[in-house]
Amino acid sequence: MNIDSGQSSCPLCGAEHLEITPVLHHMICAYIGPQYDFAESPAGYTCPKCRRSIVSDDMACEIVGVSARCTACGKEMIVSPL
């Protein structure tokens, strides 16, 4: 499900509590997912697919979009660019 970037309420339950998160692409293993899928580590993050460390400004990881998750019902959505 997609939502507009200015939308602040969940289209499923109507709650006003959306958690906005970058979507990351780990180019080493091709994993794409929201930042909260990547566990924090002392060096930065760990990829949930290949378990490799991702350090700050790592050229093998890029932000490819934005997602939103409703904190009330848990629905996940892609935020459409402007």
C-alpha positions as CSV (number, residue, x, y, z in Angstrom):
1,M,0.0,0.0,0.0
2,N,1.3,3.5,-0.9
3,I,0.6,6.8,0.9
4,D,1.4,10.4,0.0
5,S,4.4,12.0,1.7
6,G,2.2,14.5,3.5
7,Q,-0.2,11.9,4.9
8,S,-0.1,11.6,8.7
9,S,-2.9,9.0,9.4
10,C,-3.1,5.3,8.7
11,P,-5.4,4.5,5.8
12,L,-6.3,1.2,7.4
13,C,-7.2,2.1,11.0
14,G,-7.2,5.9,10.9
15,A,-4.7,6.3,13.7
16,E,-2.5,9.5,13.6
17,H,0.7,7.6,14.7
18,L,2.9,6.8,11.7
19,E,6.6,5.9,12.2
20,I,8.5,7.2,9.1
21,T,11.7,5.1,8.3
22,P,14.2,5.1,5.4
23,V,14.2,2.0,3.2
24,L,17.8,0.7,2.7
25,H,19.3,-1.4,-0.1
26,H,22.4,-3.5,0.9
27,M,24.1,-3.9,-2.5
28,I,26.3,-6.8,-1.3
29,C,23.4,-9.2,-0.9
30,A,20.6,-7.2,-2.5
31,Y,18.5,-7.0,0.6
32,I,16.0,-4.1,0.6
33,G,14.0,-3.3,3.7
34,P,13.2,-0.6,6.3
35,Q,16.0,0.6,8.6
36,Y,14.4,-1.1,11.6
37,D,15.1,-4.5,10.0
38,F,18.9,-3.7,10.3
39,A,20.0,-4.4,13.8
40,E,22.2,-1.7,15.5
41,S,25.8,-2.8,16.1
42,P,28.8,-1.0,17.6
43,A,30.1,-0.3,14.0
44,G,26.7,0.9,12.7
45,Y,24.2,-1.7,11.5
46,T,24.0,-5.4,10.6
47,C,22.3,-6.6,7.5
48,P,19.4,-9.0,8.4
49,K,20.1,-11.2,5.3
50,C,23.8,-11.7,5.1
51,R,24.8,-10.5,8.7
52,R,27.6,-8.3,7.4
53,S,28.3,-5.1,9.3
54,I,27.3,-1.8,7.6
55,V,29.3,1.2,8.8
56,S,28.4,4.8,8.5
57,D,28.7,6.2,4.9
58,D,29.2,2.6,3.6
59,M,29.1,2.8,-0.2
60,A,27.5,-0.7,-0.3
61,C,24.3,0.6,1.4
62,E,22.0,3.2,0.0
63,I,18.6,4.8,0.9
64,V,16.2,3.9,-1.8
65,G,12.9,5.2,-0.4
66,V,10.8,5.8,2.7
67,S,8.3,3.6,4.5
68,A,5.7,4.3,7.2
69,R,4.4,1.9,9.8
70,C,1.3,2.5,11.9
71,T,2.2,2.2,15.6
72,A,-1.4,1.3,16.4
73,C,-2.2,-1.5,13.9
74,G,1.3,-2.3,12.5
75,K,0.4,-1.8,8.9
76,E,3.4,-1.0,6.7
77,M,3.3,1.3,3.7
78,I,5.5,2.8,1.1
79,V,5.6,6.6,1.1
80,S,5.3,8.0,-2.4
81,P,7.9,10.7,-3.3
82,L,6.7,14.2,-3.8
